[in-house]
Amino acid sequence: MLEAIILAGGFGKRLRSVIGDTPKPMAKVYGIPFLEIILSQLVKFNFTRVILSIGYKSEIIKNHFGTQYKSIDIIYSHEEEPLGTGGAIKKSLNLLKSHYAFVFNGDTFLDLDINIANKYWLNNKKPTVVGKYIANTTRYGFLEVQNKKVLKFVEKPKIPLSGFVNCGVYIFSKNDLKKVPFDSFSIEYDYFIDEAKKENLMFFESCGLFIDIGIPEDYELAQSLLKPIAEKLN
């Protein structure tokens, strides 16, 4: 059984000028909610169960998807108050039926070969970050990678530098975050940095299309880049 967690509780403050108070994962791309585009990709790879971590305007997401999207059962993990990326993942991991899950951000699209990434995780069974090599990392910062391990998270450079960026896609076992002693935390700053120092954080490279709709310019770009997928869903 393939299970996924999708972080879909964000406010989308930087997109307010474009989408108003619509939850960011529900922002329309060529007429289709962005979250539906992500789910349609998971259908292709035979995911059968997805946990949607929701918060802001959660009723909009629930009313649209209900408990089923095509062949995928949908379960909701509701944040009564913001838990941070780490807290949201930790809470959702408790709802898994299997022993591990892929984690996706609800505002990021990555054309990832799930089958290969899945085999990679099954071979090492350690927390894994999926990244991509890009020419300009000034928006994201970059990862220092060696021997298929993330050794360091480098802050956003002031000048354009190429490198591996964190695509916001992870693979965790059900127990990976249980050792974190609090329920509200950042996965990036309160977990990954320590795991990287211990050389316990694996890296998987993707070469597929990657786009984060978090800013208006990239949201506009997504309208054209994701149009072929959206058209099939219309």
C-alpha positions in Angstrom: 0.0 0.0 0.0 1.3 3.4 -0.9 0.3 6.3 1.4 0.9 10.0 1.2 0.6 13.0 3.4 -0.1 16.4 1.8 0.5 19.5 3.8 -2.6 21.6 2.8 -3.1 23.9 5.7 -1.1 27.0 4.6 -2.5 30.6 4.5 -0.9 31.6 1.2 -0.2 35.2 2.3 2.1 35.9 -0.7 -0.7 34.9 -3.1 -3.5 36.9 -1.5 -3.3 39.6 -4.2 -4.1 36.9 -6.8 -6.3 34.3 -5.1 -7.9 36.3 -2.2 -8.7 34.2 0.8 -8.8 30.9 -1.1 -6.6 28.3 0.6 -3.3 28.1 -1.3 -3.7 24.4 -2.3 -7.1 25.3 -3.8 -5.7 28.0 -6.1 -7.0 27.3 -9.6 -4.5 26.3 -12.3 -6.2 26.4 -15.7 -9.5 26.0 -13.9 -8.5 23.1 -11.6 -7.5 23.3 -7.9 -3.8 22.8 -7.5 -4.3 20.1 -4.9 -6.4 18.1 -7.4 -3.4 18.2 -9.8 -1.2 16.7 -7.1 -3.8 14.0 -6.3 -4.1 13.1 -10.0 -0.4 12.4 -10.1 -0.7 10.1 -7.1 -3.5 8.2 -8.8 -1.1 7.4 -11.6 1.3 5.8 -9.2 -1.3 3.7 -7.5 -1.5 5.5 -4.1 -4.5 4.2 -2.3 -4.6 6.4 0.8 -3.8 10.1 1.3 -3.9 12.1 4.5 -4.6 15.8 3.9 -3.2 18.0 6.7 -5.6 20.9 6.8 -6.0 24.1 8.7 -6.9 27.4 7.1 -10.4 27.4 5.4 -10.4 23.6 5.8 -14.1 23.4 4.9 -13.4 24.4 1.4 -11.0 21.5 0.9 -13.3 19.0 2.6 -16.4 20.1 0.7 -14.5 19.8 -2.6 -12.9 16.3 -2.1 -14.9 14.6 0.5 -13.5 11.2 1.5 -12.5 9.9 -2.0 -10.6 11.1 -5.0 -10.9 8.5 -7.8 -9.1 5.4 -6.4 -7.7 7.2 -3.4 -9.2 7.2 0.1 -8.9 10.7 1.7 -8.4 11.1 5.5 -8.1 14.5 7.2 -5.7 15.6 9.9 -7.0 18.9 11.1 -4.7 21.5 12.8 -6.8 23.4 15.4 -3.9 25.8 15.6 -0.8 26.0 13.3 1.7 23.2 14.2 4.4 24.1 11.7 5.5 21.7 9.0 7.0 19.3 11.4 4.1 19.2 13.7 1.7 18.7 10.9 3.7 15.8 9.5 4.1 14.2 13.0 0.4 14.3 13.6 -0.4 12.9 10.2 2.1 10.0 10.5 0.0 8.7 13.4 -2.9 8.1 11.0 -0.9 5.8 8.7 -1.9 2.2 8.1 1.4 1.3 6.6 4.9 1.9 8.1 6.0 4.8 5.9 4.7 7.6 3.7 5.6 10.1 1.0 5.1 13.7 2.1 4.2 16.5 -0.3 3.6 20.2 0.0 0.2 21.3 -1.1 1.7 24.3 -3.0 4.4 22.4 -4.9 4.4 20.3 -8.0 7.1 17.8 -8.7 7.0 15.3 -11.5 8.6 12.6 -9.5 9.1 9.0 -10.5 7.5 7.5 -7.4 8.5 3.9 -8.3 12.2 4.7 -8.3 12.0 6.9 -5.2 10.1 4.2 -3.4 12.8 1.6 -4.2 15.4 4.0 -3.0 13.7 4.4 0.4 13.1 0.7 0.8 16.8 0.1 0.4 17.8 2.5 3.2 14.7 3.2 5.3 16.0 6.5 6.5 14.4 10.0 6.4 14.7 11.2 2.8 14.6 14.6 1.1 13.9 14.8 -2.6 15.8 17.6 -4.4 16.5 18.9 -7.8 19.5 20.6 -9.4 18.6 24.1 -10.6 20.6 27.0 -12.0 19.5 29.7 -9.6 18.9 28.9 -5.9 18.4 32.5 -4.6 14.7 31.8 -3.9 15.2 28.6 -2.0 18.7 28.2 -0.6 20.4 24.9 -1.4 21.5 21.6 0.0 25.0 20.4 0.5 25.0 16.8 -0.7 27.6 14.1 -0.5 27.4 10.4 -1.0 23.6 10.6 -1.3 23.3 12.3 2.0 22.2 15.8 2.9 25.0 17.3 5.0 23.9 20.9 5.3 21.1 23.3 4.5 22.6 26.5 3.1 20.6 29.8 3.4 19.5 31.7 0.3 22.5 33.1 -1.6 22.6 36.7 -2.4 23.9 36.0 -5.9 22.7 33.4 -8.3 24.3 30.0 -7.6 23.4 26.6 -9.0 22.8 23.7 -6.7 20.3 21.2 -5.3 17.1 22.6 -3.8 14.7 21.0 -1.4 11.6 20.2 -3.5 9.3 19.8 -0.4 8.9 16.1 -1.0 10.0 13.7 1.8 9.8 10.1 2.7 9.4 9.2 6.4 8.8 6.0 8.4 5.9 6.2 10.8 8.3 6.4 13.8 10.8 8.9 12.4 9.4 12.0 14.2 8.3 10.3 17.5 11.7 11.2 19.1 10.9 14.9 18.6 9.8 16.0 22.1 7.2 18.6 21.0 4.2 18.7 18.8 4.6 22.1 17.1 7.9 22.6 15.1 9.5 23.2 11.8 10.6 20.1 9.8 13.3 22.2 8.1 14.8 23.9 11.1 14.0 21.7 14.1 14.5 18.3 12.6 16.4 18.2 9.3 19.3 20.3 10.4 20.1 17.9 13.3 19.6 14.8 11.2 21.9 16.2 8.6 24.6 16.9 11.2 24.3 13.2 12.2 24.5 12.2 8.5 21.2 10.5 8.9 19.3 12.4 6.2 19.2 10.7 2.8 19.0 12.5 -0.5 17.1 11.5 -3.7 17.5 13.5 -6.9 14.6 14.2 -9.2 15.0 15.5 -12.7 11.3 16.1 -13.3 9.4 19.4 -13.6 9.4 21.3 -10.3 7.3 24.4 -9.5 6.3 26.1 -6.3 3.2 28.3 -6.7 3.9 30.3 -3.5 4.6 33.6 -5.2 2.5 35.3 -7.9 5.1 35.0 -10.6 5.4 31.2 -10.3 1.7 30.8 -9.8 1.3 32.5 -13.2 4.0 30.2 -14.7 2.2 27.2 -13.4 -0.8 28.1 -15.6 1.2 27.2 -18.7 3.5 24.5 -17.4 0.7 22.5 -15.8 -1.9 23.2 -18.5 -1.5 19.7 -20.1 -2.3 18.0 -16.8 -5.2 20.3 -16.0 -6.8 20.0 -19.4 -7.1 16.2 -18.9 -8.9 16.8 -15.6 -11.4 19.4 -17.0 
